[in-house]
Every structure is written in structure tokens, then in C-alpha cells.
Amino acid sequence: MSFNLIHFSQDKRGNVALLFALFMLPILGCIGAAVDFGRAHRLHTQLQIVADAATSAGLMEYRETGDVNKGQQRLLSFIDQGLEKDGMVRAREENGNGANVIGSRIVHVDGSVIDPMTSSVRSVLRTTINTPFLSLLGTEEVDVKVFTKGAVASNTLEGTKDLEVSLMLDVSGSMANDGKLRLGT
């Protein structure tokens, strides 16, 4: 018996397989986390596009009509259309704040109200995404939240005569590295 134990402890065969198995666990965990965070980033991008478009549409309606309610309706209508296009639904009273919706991602809309004093709106969309790989490490879902703020210079078409728009472009040496800034003819 002692001979077999000594022989086993000195045997070098199979050590690569053991190391490979030990290192595969963290590698697979990192790959799974990258997949989960990639899905969350994709959802974040989809929600940001919806929030930006809805804010622009709502403010444009408000600017054209001067009616906060019409601007608000246009904003929420754009949010609903954008979410529906991506298979999501806005939580609202008609669907029990999302409790009565089956098969779609529920998105909560916060603070998307046009302020007539500043002619601005700050739209906030938030939801969660399930994380099948990170759930193995105890994180069942990740919160995804986007916001956009928009304003018009005036709530009338005639009132925008003194609007100045500035564009800043970084042309310092750091932008010339790795072809980040190419000026061509």
C-alpha cells in the first residue's frame, strides 16, 4: 500500500490535464461575464436610441404647438413605438405597471415630463436584464438605466433667433495617435 502511494505522488503523467481543468473555470467565467455584459450594453444602446428619439420628437411637438400635453403625448408615443420595435413594453397603469405583460421586457419611464419653464425634458428609461452566466456567481440580473436631456431655445418658432451652436474638436497630439484623427484631401 505504501509503495502505491509513493508511486502515485511521484507520477508526472496527467499534470497538464489537471492544470487545464483548473484554469478553464476562471476562463469560462470571464467569457460568460463578457457575454452577459455585452447583452446589457446592447440593451443600453437600444434604450438610449429610444430615449434620444423620443426626447427630440416630444420637444419638437412642444416647440411647434406650444402645448405641453401634446409634446408629452408625442414623447411617450415615440417611447412606446421604439420599445415595441425592439420587443419591449413601457410599464404603465393599463398593464399593471408591467405585471400583466408576458413575454416582453418591461421598461420603466421616469421623469419624462416637459418643463414649460425651461422648455426642457429629461427622459429616464430603466429596466433589468437577466444574466445566465453571472447568476452562477450570484448576480441574477443587471440594472440598465439611460437618460437623455433635451431643450429647445424657445417654445415658439419665431423665438429662436439668438441661438448659438458650438462644436469642439480635439486636435491635440493625443488624437493624432493610432489614426484617430485623419485629415485628408
Helices and strands as residue ranges (DSSP letters): H 2-10, H 15-65, H 68-85, E 88-90, G 93-98, E 105-110, E 120-130, G 134-137, E 141-151, G 157-159, H 173-176, G 177-179
